[in-house]
Amino acid sequence: MYGLGLEELFLNVLFLIVLILFVPLLLEVHGYTLTKRIKTFVLYTTTSLAIIACMSFPIPTMDGYIFDLRTIALVYGGLYGGVPAAITFSTIAIVYRFVIGGAGVIASTFVILFLLVLLILLTRRFHAGSRKKRIVIGTSLSCFTATVTILNSVFLFDIQLSYLFIFTHLTLTLVTSLMILYLYEVISDHISTSKRVLKAEKKEAVSHLASSISHEVRNPMTTVRGFLQLMLHTDLSEDKKKQFLETSIDEIDRANDIICDYLTFAKPTPDQVETLSLKEEIERTLQIITPLANMNGVEIKTNINDVTIKGGNQFLQQCLVNMTKNCIEAMPENGQLSIDTKTERDKVLLTISDNGKGMSEEQISRLGEPYFTTKGSEGTGLGMMASMKIIESMNGKLNVKSRLNEGTSFIIEFPTAE
């Protein structure tokens, strides 16, 4: 009679949980871009390591005859990996058993080959079955193989095993196999569902964006076409032609802005990251938006420190123009636009504020949605969406504070350049 070997059994359980459950699932959770080949490589590697680890820390029952939980890893890898994986894992187990040596080599080889036949016969049914059926097949196969191993040891090799050892070994095989298969199935289903939802959301976003952009670009194009037709077929004064041409240019510029915002959303990361002077970038922005501010009677106040950040100069410029333009347009009848910077250790806070009509909490929560705008028919929401993507790509953070009829503050946090 031999001891229970609880320490070795629980160590085997730990190997199985870590190597064939946690490691592959962690890679799955954080590896949406992993190719099928890499995932197959992970399955082969972790299962092979689990088999070898279990066999390296067995329960010795007599000289050269050992017990362990390798069959759980063999069943898991063979069923999920298919027939080629089952053959590979069985070969690894047999070869390593011969390396260990001892009287139980032949008996162990017989059990592994018997399990391989069962895996080949059940693999197709396993993959075609429901989650419940897969768990039942995997658990039953592990327990059946463990039972065959014990019967083989007792009746063919006359190994004296206590009833408590047999009960403990079979119970741990049942519980461990059931737990691993159940958790793997549940977590895999959750990951798969999350991927499908994410894919559907991306398709929906692209569909809405395409529809919005098509509509928004068509409007200025229609206007330009109408003016050109008038100029072609109607005798107009030079002043009228000039007026139509200026309006057409404005409409083309508007279409260009929409397309630029969309492209920024699609690819918000600059090809080349530079060290930028935030003060210089803000001053360039002021040169662009000052005429618009003057037209709306908006006063601009600044308090800017000279600090450097990392990013793409065109992208940052687009972000600042979008933000300041939104603030100016929120003050149609006079107002004040404030731009302030404040340095705190390794970060800089850029605050762009207005005292315009403000936003409700619901409106703030929807900022950045592809087709949400507070400007009615005059806006698309693409500018704010692109700005938020740019800030995110520069490792920045955006905080928005607003009150209806009091104004809005956009507080942007950027890490300073080292």
C-alpha positions in Angstrom: 0.0 0.0 0.0 1.2 3.5 -0.8 0.5 7.0 0.4 -2.1 9.4 -1.1 0.5 11.7 -2.7 -1.7 14.7 -2.2 1.1 17.2 -2.5 2.1 15.8 -5.9 -1.6 15.6 -7.0 -2.3 19.2 -6.1 0.9 20.3 -7.8 -0.3 18.5 -11.0 -3.6 20.4 -10.7 -1.7 23.7 -10.4 0.3 22.9 -13.5 -2.8 22.1 -15.5 -4.7 25.2 -14.4 -1.9 27.6 -15.1 -0.6 26.1 -18.3 -3.7 24.9 -20.2 -6.2 27.3 -18.8 -4.8 30.7 -17.6 -1.9 31.2 -20.1 -3.9 30.5 -23.3 -6.9 32.5 -22.1 -4.8 35.5 -21.1 -3.2 35.5 -24.5 -6.7 35.2 -26.0 -8.0 38.1 -24.0 -5.1 40.4 -24.8 -4.3 39.0 -28.3 -7.1 39.9 -30.7 -4.5 40.2 -33.5 -2.9 36.8 -32.9 -3.0 34.7 -36.0 -4.4 31.2 -36.0 -0.9 29.8 -36.4 0.3 31.5 -33.3 -2.7 30.4 -31.3 -2.0 26.8 -32.5 1.6 27.2 -31.4 0.5 28.4 -28.0 -1.9 25.4 -27.6 0.9 22.9 -28.6 3.4 24.6 -26.3 1.3 25.0 -23.2 -0.2 21.5 -23.4 3.2 19.8 -24.0 4.6 21.7 -21.0 1.6 20.6 -18.9 2.1 17.0 -19.8 5.9 17.1 -19.1 5.3 19.0 -15.8 2.8 16.5 -14.5 5.0 13.6 -15.4 8.0 15.3 -13.8 6.2 15.5 -10.4 4.3 12.1 -10.1 3.1 10.0 -7.3 5.5 7.1 -6.9 3.7 3.8 -6.1 6.4 1.3 -6.7 9.9 1.3 -8.2 9.4 2.7 -11.7 5.6 2.9 -11.6 4.1 6.4 -11.3 0.7 8.1 -11.2 -0.1 11.7 -12.3 -2.8 13.8 -14.1 -1.2 13.9 -17.5 -4.3 12.4 -19.1 -6.3 15.6 -18.4 -3.8 17.6 -20.5 -3.8 14.9 -23.2 -7.6 14.9 -23.4 -7.8 18.7 -23.4 -5.1 19.2 -26.1 -6.3 16.3 -28.2 -9.9 17.3 -28.3 -9.4 21.1 -28.9 -6.4 20.7 -31.1 -7.7 17.9 -33.3 -6.2 14.6 -34.5 -2.7 16.0 -35.3 -2.5 17.5 -31.9 -3.7 14.3 -30.2 -0.9 12.3 -32.0 1.7 14.9 -31.1 0.8 15.0 -27.4 0.6 11.2 -27.2 4.0 10.9 -28.8 5.5 13.5 -26.3 3.9 11.6 -23.4 5.2 8.2 -24.5 8.7 9.5 -25.3 9.0 11.3 -22.0 7.8 8.2 -20.2 10.5 6.2 -21.8 13.0 8.9 -20.7 11.8 8.5 -17.1 12.0 4.7 -17.4 10.8 2.1 -14.9 8.5 -0.8 -14.8 5.4 1.1 -15.8 6.6 2.2 -19.2 4.7 -0.5 -21.1 1.5 -0.1 -19.1 1.7 3.7 -19.6 2.2 3.3 -23.3 -0.8 1.0 -23.6 -3.0 3.5 -21.8 -1.8 6.5 -23.9 -2.4 4.6 -27.2 -5.8 3.5 -26.0 -6.6 7.2 -25.2 -5.3 8.3 -28.6 -7.7 5.9 -30.3 -10.6 7.3 -28.3 -9.5 10.9 -29.1 -9.4 10.2 -32.8 -12.9 8.7 -32.7 -14.4 11.5 -30.6 -12.7 14.6 -31.9 -15.3 15.3 -34.7 -18.2 14.7 -32.4 -16.6 16.9 -29.8 -16.3 19.9 -32.1 -19.8 19.4 -33.5 -21.4 19.3 -30.1 -22.8 22.1 -27.8 -20.9 23.5 -24.9 -22.5 21.1 -22.5 -21.8 18.1 -24.7 -18.1 19.1 -25.1 -17.7 19.4 -21.3 -19.4 16.0 -20.8 -17.2 14.3 -23.5 -14.0 15.8 -22.1 -14.7 15.1 -18.5 -16.0 11.5 -19.2 -12.9 10.7 -21.3 -10.5 12.0 -18.6 -12.3 10.0 -15.8 -12.6 6.8 -18.0 -8.9 7.0 -18.9 -8.0 7.4 -15.2 -10.2 4.4 -14.3 -8.5 2.3 -17.0 -5.1 3.4 -15.7 -6.0 2.2 -12.1 -7.5 -1.1 -13.3 -4.5 -1.7 -15.5 -2.2 -1.1 -12.5 -4.1 -3.3 -10.1 -5.0 -6.3 -12.3 -2.0 -6.5 -14.7 0.8 -5.2 -12.5 -0.6 -6.2 -9.1 -0.1 -2.7 -7.7 -1.6 -2.4 -4.2 -3.6 0.9 -4.1 -5.7 2.0 -1.2 -9.4 2.7 -1.7 -8.7 6.2 -0.4 -6.0 6.8 -3.0 -8.2 5.5 -5.8 -11.1 7.7 -4.6 -8.8 10.8 -4.3 -7.2 10.3 -7.7 -10.5 9.8 -9.5 -12.2 12.7 -7.7 -9.4 15.1 -8.5 -9.4 14.0 -12.1 -13.2 14.6 -12.3 -13.2 17.9 -10.5 -10.1 19.3 -12.3 -11.2 18.2 -15.7 -14.7 19.5 -15.2 -13.4 22.9 -13.9 -10.9 23.4 -16.7 -13.3 22.5 -19.5 -16.2 24.5 -18.0 -14.1 27.6 -17.4 -12.4 27.4 -20.8 -15.8 27.0 -22.6 -17.4 29.8 -20.6 -14.5 32.3 -21.0 -14.0 31.4 -24.7 -17.7 32.0 -25.4 -17.5 35.3 -23.6 -14.4 36.3 -25.6 -16.0 35.2 -28.8 -19.2 37.1 -28.1 -17.2 40.2 -27.2 -15.3 40.0 -30.5 -18.6 39.6 -32.5 -20.1 42.6 -30.6 -17.0 44.7 -31.2 -17.0 43.7 -34.9 -20.7 44.6 -35.3 -20.2 47.9 -33.5 -17.3 48.8 -35.8 -19.4 47.9 -38.9 -22.3 50.0 -37.6 -19.9 52.9 -36.9 -18.4 52.7 -40.3 -21.9 52.5 -41.9 -23.1 55.6 -39.9 -20.0 57.5 -40.7 -20.2 56.7 -44.4 -23.8 57.7 -44.5 -23.1 60.9 -42.6 -20.1 61.9 -44.7 -21.9 61.1 -47.9 -24.7 63.4 -46.9 -22.5 66.2 -45.6 -20.1 66.2 -48.6 -23.0 66.0 -51.1 -24.5 69.2 -49.7 -21.6 71.5 -50.5 -21.0 69.8 -53.8 -24.6 70.4 -54.8 -24.2 74.1 -53.8 -21.1 74.4 -55.9 -22.7 72.7 -58.9 -25.7 75.0 -58.7 -23.5 78.1 -58.7 -21.4 76.9 -61.6 -24.5 76.1 -63.7 -25.8 79.6 -63.0 -22.5 81.2 -64.0 -22.5 79.0 -67.2 -26.0 79.6 -68.4 -26.8 83.1 -67.0 -25.4 86.5 -67.7 -24.2 87.7 -64.3 -22.4 90.8 -63.2 -18.7 90.5 -62.1 -19.7 91.1 -58.5 -22.3 88.4 -58.6 -19.8 85.9 -60.1 -17.2 86.8 -57.5 -19.8 86.3 -54.8 -20.7 82.8 -56.2 -17.0 81.9 -56.6 -16.3 82.8 -52.9 -19.3 80.8 -51.7 -18.2 77.8 -53.8 -14.7 78.0 -52.4 -16.1 78.1 -48.9 -18.3 75.0 -49.6 -15.4 73.1 -51.1 -13.3 74.0 -47.9 -16.2 72.7 -45.8 -16.2 69.4 -47.7 -12.4 69.2 -47.3 -12.7 69.7 -43.5 -15.3 66.9 -43.3 -13.0 64.5 -45.2 -10.0 65.5 -43.1 -11.9 64.9 -39.9 -13.0 61.5 -41.1 -9.4 60.5 -42.2 -8.1 61.6 -38.8 -10.7 59.4 -37.1 -9.6 56.5 -39.3 -5.9 57.1 -38.6 -5.4 59.4 -35.6 -1.7 58.6 -35.1 0.9 60.7 -36.9 3.5 59.0 -39.0 6.2 61.1 -37.3 6.2 62.2 -33.7 7.9 65.5 -33.0 8.8 67.6 -30.0 6.3 70.5 -30.2 6.2 73.9 -28.5 2.6 74.1 -27.2 2.9 77.9 -27.1 3.8 78.1 -30.7 1.1 75.7 -31.8 -1.5 77.7 -29.9 -0.3 80.9 -31.5 -0.6 79.4 -34.9 -4.2 78.3 -34.0 -5.0 81.9 -32.9 -3.9 83.2 -36.3 -6.4 80.8 -38.0 -9.4 81.4 -35.8 -9.0 85.1 -34.9 -11.0 86.2 -38.1 -13.9 83.9 -37.1 -13.7 85.3 -33.5 -13.9 88.9 -34.8 -16.9 88.1 -37.0 -18.7 86.7 -33.9 -17.6 89.5 -31.6 -15.6 87.1 -29.5 -12.8 88.4 -27.3 -9.7 86.0 -27.0 -7.7 85.9 -23.7 -4.6 83.8 -23.3 -2.3 82.8 -20.5 0.2 80.4 -22.1 3.4 78.9 -20.7 6.2 77.7 -23.0 6.2 73.9 -22.6 7.0 71.1 -25.0 5.0 68.0 -25.7 5.2 65.0 -28.1 3.0 64.6 -31.1 2.3 65.4 -34.8 2.1 69.1 -35.5 -0.7 68.9 -38.2 -2.8 66.6 -35.9 -2.4 68.9 -32.9 -3.2 71.9 -35.0 -6.4 70.2 -36.3 -7.4 69.4 -32.7 -6.8 72.9 -31.4 -8.7 74.5 -34.4 -11.6 72.2 -33.9 -11.8 72.9 -30.2 -11.5 76.7 -30.4 -13.9 76.9 -33.4 -16.5 74.9 -31.4 -16.1 77.4 -28.5 -16.5 80.4 -30.8 -19.5 79.0 -32.5 -21.1 78.4 -29.1 -21.1 82.2 -28.6 -23.0 83.6 -31.7 -23.5 87.0 -30.0 -20.3 88.1 -28.4 -18.4 86.3 -25.7 -15.0 85.4 -24.4 -12.7 82.6 -25.4 -10.0 81.8 -22.8 -6.9 79.6 -23.5 -4.7 78.8 -20.5 -1.9 76.4 -19.8 -0.7 75.1 -16.4 2.3 72.9 -15.8 2.1 70.2 -13.1 5.3 68.0 -12.7 5.4 65.8 -15.9 2.2 67.0 -17.5 0.6 70.2 -18.8 -3.0 71.2 -18.5 -4.5 73.1 -21.5 -7.8 74.7 -20.8 -10.0 76.1 -23.6 -13.1 77.8 -22.2 -16.0 79.8 -23.5 -19.0 81.5 -21.8 -21.5 80.4 -24.4 -24.7 78.3 -24.3 -23.0 75.3 -22.6 -24.2 71.7 -22.6 -26.3 69.4 -20.5 -24.8 66.3 -18.8 -26.4 64.1 -21.5 -24.8 66.1 -24.3 -21.4 65.9 -22.6 -21.7 62.1 -22.3 -22.4 61.9 -26.0 -19.4 64.0 -27.1 -17.2 62.1 -29.6 -20.1 60.1 -31.1 -19.7 60.0 -34.9 -22.9 61.9 -35.8 -23.8 63.7 -32.6 -23.6 67.5 -32.6 -25.0 70.4 -30.6 -25.0 72.6 -33.8 -28.1 71.1 -35.4 -27.9 70.9 -39.2 -24.7 73.0 -39.2 -22.5 70.3 -37.6 -21.6 66.6 -38.1 -19.8 65.8 -34.8 -16.8 64.6 -36.8 -14.6 67.5 -35.6 -15.0 66.7 -31.9 -14.7 62.9 -32.6 -11.4 63.5 -34.5 -10.1 65.8 -31.8 -10.7 63.3 -29.1 -8.9 60.6 -31.1 -5.9 62.9 -31.6 -5.7 63.6 -27.8 -5.9 59.9 -27.1 -3.2 59.2 -29.7 -0.9 61.7 -27.9 -1.4 59.9 -24.6 -3.5 62.8 -23.4 -6.8 63.0 -21.5 -9.8 65.2 -22.1 -12.1 66.4 -19.3 -15.2 68.5 -20.2 -17.0 70.7 -17.7 -20.1 72.6 -18.8 -23.2 74.3 -17.5 -26.2 75.4 -19.6 -26.2 79.1 -20.5 -22.9 79.5 -18.6 -20.2 78.0 -20.8 -18.0 75.1 -21.4 -14.4 74.3 -20.5 -12.3 71.7 -22.3 -9.4 70.6 -20.1 -6.8 68.7 -22.0 -3.9 66.9 -20.2 -0.8 66.1 -22.1 2.4 64.5 -20.9 5.4 66.9 -21.2 8.3 66.0 -23.5 11.3 64.6 -21.6 
